[in-house]
Amino acid sequence: MTLKRAIGLRISNLMVKNKIPSQYALCKKAGLTESTLRNIINENNETINILTLIRICDGLNTTIQEFLNDDLFKRDNLDID
């Protein structure tokens, strides 16, 4: 799986877990535009910077460490080569 896919899935999973009803609601909490978040979740972004990821984590009421502490980000699960 690509890193972009893992990030999008993790955001979606945490939205469900934290009962965040929509991307719009997360955007408001994270201080991001809807297009930015939509592009990240739908894998239409080329890169994601760490500040944006931290803002998303803030909106999800999690830390960057907790965000990345998921099997999605295990090296064996990612196509990074």
Protein Blocks (a to p, Z undefined) as FASTA:
>chain_A
ZZklmmmmmmmmmmmmnopabfklmmmmnopafklmmmmmnopafbdcfklmmmmmmmno
pafklmmmcfklgmklpcfZZ
